[in-house]
Amino acid sequence: MWSNRRTHLMDAMPLTLGQELGGWRAQMTRTSFGLQSVMPRLLRLAQGGTAVGTGINARPEFGALFAHHLGVLTALEFLPSDNYFEALSSQDTAVELSGQLKVLAVSLMKISNDLRWMNSGPLAGLGEIALPALQPGSSIMPSKVNPVTLRPSR
């Protein structure tokens, strides 16, 4: 099945649906790697550094014990931060995670919009993707048929 790569909604270059899907897959794979790369830093905890990072009035083993017990409860490998001053004074890891989640959201929106455009039609849209018409539409649009991937159970 052929579709067209578009620039400003104008046809640019023909490509196969497989090429389009391959691009989306690569986009999701890269996004997944970005999210996974944040995990080790998310698992580093500031607990044990007390108010400013010195650990004053806390037992030296508190951070490690807290991380261990939280790990037991969640099945995640938490560790105490290797620098409590940095952990308590910055939100760098949270900002990084937020950025990676924004990349995911933008990618999913782009793919969704591509699919919506490619499946629009058949008369006034692009109509590049056509699913079999297996389900009747609505009472106000009797000629409309909803495309579905599975036959409805009876």
Secondary structure, 3 states (H helix, E strand, C coil): CEEEEEECCEEEEEEEHHHHHHHHHHHHHHHHHHHHHHHHHHCEECCCCCCCCCCCCCCCCHHHHHHHHHHHHHCCCCEECCCHHHHHHCCHHHHHHHHHHHHHHHHHHHHHHHHHHHHCCCCCCCCCCCCCEEEECCCCCCCCEEECCCCCCC
